[in-house]
Amino acid sequence: LKFGEASLGLRQRVAFLAANEPDAWPDLSDGALLDTLEAWLKPLLIGKAALSALNDGALEAALRTLIAWDQQQRLDREAPTRFTAPTGNSFRIDYGDVGGPRVDVRVQELFGLAVHPTVGGRPLTLALLSPGHRPVQLTKDLPGFWKGSWADVRKDMRGRYPKHPWPEDP
């Protein structure tokens, strides 16, 4: 099976929350899914000639059947798929990153944000990008970034991107 962005993302989000509460969440690992093929995959195969005929949306929907309704609500609340910046733009959260949930976002999208965002009670890793989408810095402490290294980043970005705003107190 080729798990795509939606189905793989669901598995990663559940694994993220299960890390703290393994008994509260279903096991969606490869091994567990192989052991329960009859329950979740068999209904998808009706009328299909090959596994390649299954799209990612169908796989995600099938995996969701293994998660109770109240757990799905909690999953969407505590481990959302997207982070909404103060600008109103939303960005995909990568729950498969080694350092924990991560979002790649231009630093300017975060102007006005004084509190570091969290998911599942843990800080979201922010991969701060320049206007050209080049890495600037990784942080799990945005207020500390604004008070600390922002001055150096601001100085560098003002030189590289003079047409963009670079306030002293973002």
N, C-alpha and C positions, 0 to 999 in steps of 0.2 A: 504494500500500500504506500502511496505517496501522500504523506500528510503535508498539507499546504499551510499557509500562514494562519488561517482561522482554526483549523483542527490542532495544529501544533501549538499555537498560542493558547488554546483552551487547556491542553495538557500541561503546559508550562505554568499557567496560572494556578491550576489545581495543585501541582507539585509545590509551588511557592507557598501556598497556604497550608498544605499538608506537612511541610517541613516543621511547623510548630505544633500541629495537631494531626498526627498521622492517622489516628482512629476516627477522626471526624470527616475525612474525605476519602472518596474512592481512589483506588490505585489505578492510575491510567498509564502505567509504565508498559513497555513493549511486552514484557513477560506476562503481566496481568491481563493485557488485552488479548494475547494469544490464548490464554487459559479460558477466556470468556467469549470466544468468537461466536458461539451459537447465540448468545444473548444480544449482542449489539451489531454484529456484522451480517448475520444470516438474513435478516429482513431487508437489508439493502441490496442483496444479491438477486432478489426476485426480478426476473425479466432482464437481467444483465448477462451478457455473454463473457465478459472479462472484468477483472478488477480495475483495469484502466478506465472503465466506463463510469467509475465512481468519482464524482467531483469533490472538491474540498468542503463545500457547503454541506453535502450529504454526510460526509465523514464527521464533521463537527456536530451536526444534528444527531447522529447516531451516538456519539460520545456523550452528548448532553443527556441522553436517556439513562445513562449510568449515574447521573447526579440528581439527587432529589430536588424537587422544586424549591424548597426553602434554602437548600445549599446553593442553588443557581443564583438566587436573589442575593445571598451573602457574597458569593463569588464576584458578582457584578459590582457590589458595593465596596468590598474590601480589596479586590484586585481587578480594577477596571482595565479595559483594553487600551484606553486613551487617557492622556493627560491634557487638560485644558489650561493654556497659558493665560495670563492676564489680558493679552491682546484678543482673546476669544478663539484663537487658532488651537486646534487639537493635534496631538502627536501620539503616535503608536508607542506603547510601552513594551519594551523587550524583556520578558520574564526569563528568557533563556541565558541572559548574560551572567558570566561567572561571578561578578561583583554584586549580584542582586538585580532587581528590576531597574531598568535604565531607559532613559528617554534622551534622544538627541534633539537639541533645540537651540536655535540662535539665541545668543545672550540677550539681544534686544527684545525678544518675546517675553522675557522675565522682568523687564523694568516694572517696578511697582510691587513686586512680590517680596515681602519682608520675612515671611515664614517659609521654611523649607517644606516642600510637599512630601507626603508620605503615602505609602500603599501598604495595606495590611499591618499598619502600626510601625512600619520600618521606613527609614528615609529612602526616597527615590534617588538613584544615581542620576545626576544631571550631566550629560556630556554637552558642555557649552560650546557653541559653534560661532564662527565669525559670520558676517553677512554673506561671504562666499562659501559657506558651509564647511569651512576648515576647522579642525579641532582647536579649541582655545584652552580648555581646562575641564577636568572631571571634578565634581564636587558632590558631597553628601551634606554640605553645610553652606547653603546659599547666603544666609546672613553673614557668616564668617568670610565668605568670598567677597561680598560687597564691602565689608569693613577692611579686608586685607589686600588680597592681590588684585582687586578690581582696579585700583589706581594704575598699576603697571599694565594690565590688560587694556584699560581705557587709553592710556598713552600710546600703546602700540597700534590699537585699532583706529585711533584718530588719524594716525599717519597713513595707514593702509586704506582706510575707508573714510575720507574726509567729508563725504556728502551725507553720512549717517550721523544721527545724534548720539553723543557719548556723554551723558550727564555725569557730574561728579557724584551726585546722590541718586542712583537709579531707583 
